[in-house]
């Protein structure tokens, strides 16, 4: 019995040490990324595909996308309100309609964090505050 209690205590101390040594920024990034993956699969993957390549001439790619890199501050508005009209991604023109999504600011931040850090994209974690600021500027 004493041996079991000692092992449990030792294991608890080890886990507590791991948590205490974790960088809060890294924890937030991982949380946003994993939640963003789930939300992407639920709301975006049907059109942009699981590999982010889009759908031929109809849906633009998110993978290695110059548009994501150059227009990051527009992404919250596009996700929230949708987009109509022409868009150029990686030198290729697309014209279609992306539907609006009724998502919270944290959900939008998580999706942006996921898509801007997957398939060859690499941008910082997108904050709720940044989403709120970007949404105020929507046309």
Buried (B, 14 or more C-beta within 10 A) or exposed (E): EEEEEEEEEEEEEEEEEEEEEEEEEEEEBEEBBEBBBEBBEEBBBEBBBEEBBBBEEEBBBBBBBEBBEEBBEBBBBBBBBEBEEEBEBEEEEBEBEBEEBEBEBBBBBBBBBBBBBBBEBEBEBBBBEBBEEBBEEEE
